[in-house]
Amino acid sequence: MSHIILVSGGIKSGKSEFAEYLASKEKNVTYIALSENRPNDKLWCEKIKVHRLRRPKSWKLIETENLIPIIKVDKGVLLIDSLGGFIVNSLRKKGDEWKNCLNNLLLYLNSYESKIIIVGEQTGWGLVSEYEVGNLYTDRLGICLKEITKISKENWITINGKAIQLDKMFFKMPG
């Protein structure tokens, strides 16, 4: 049985706060912030500052754009925030290279022996991007979330600051 808890939601839905709440019950948490460094983006820097101030100082922090090497070697409880960073880092990969990247992620997540709490953005509920890269991001993120959901012990969605456990109220889709 996997030890994965997936928390997804839209922008400002409360997904990170809820994932942090779940992780707060654990000891020795490693927080993996999946993001590129954007020192010239004032709004992004402010968002990162809010996240940093909210986290316990006892948590180990790893800021990276490359998730797989960390989950290959780390052994403790992980909080990964968020899958969008993994997807952005894979956008230049084509066809089989992307599929291999996703399959490796799923393999390492599924074989991880400690709890992993994963934050994932929900996109594609509204506007369709006029840009190819925007649609590629949305498609890959949707595929990634769907595949991680299949191997997760718990699946949550946050909407408007409320968390709903999907495993308790769903109809399994065929296929």
Summary of the structure (lengths in Angstrom):
residues: 175
radius of gyration: 15.6
end to end distance: 20.8
largest distance: 45.6
contacts: 480
relative contact order: 0.24
helix: 43%
strand: 22%
